[in-house]
Amino acid sequence: SFSFQWPRFSDKFHAETTDMLNNALNKGSKPPIIEDKIEVVELNMGTQVRPPELEIRDIGDLTTDQFRGIFKLSYSGDAHIVLRTKVQANPLHHKKPGMDLLGGSRRILAAHQPLVVPMNLRLSNFKLNAYVVLVVSKSKGITLVFKTDPLQNVDVSSTFDSIAVIQKYIQKEIEGQLREMFREDLPAIIHKLSQRWIPGNSKIETPY
């Protein structure tokens, strides 16, 4: 197995990763409640106290130019992401009239008219467990493909946590978006970033 030395990632790495995540989150169709673009406002990669773990399951290719293997990936760290967007709050009440959407002293009641409100989302307590195919090439960078669904858990907290039915709906939607991102977008993000780190490239940058 591999033990990672999790670095403090550079500001440039955070900026580039944030930009790629923004593009991935806003491409294609979004949940019907989303009324604006989804923006990453905070990205924390976690600390070296709880880095990812890779367990070797099979080695396919091992040459001076390329490595290919199947690994079991596990992660239960302290990384977190904060997102910001606007939502159409009115459909969230599931046709229950008079539902208090924000709670407390700031009461906004569901009505027949559209009600667009800002929403912050904090994604934390990620637990990942999956088999991955990992290819490291000096000329092409890193290619990572999930063979199984990696998402075991994510805690989603938002502006609407005080309304249980809305909180459950948002949790379900975010989990679905994350599963699609792990399958479709994260491999492309890792590959694009890795092309700047691999020694075989003419311009080498470190992520920390």
Disulfide bonds with the S-S distance in Angstrom:
none
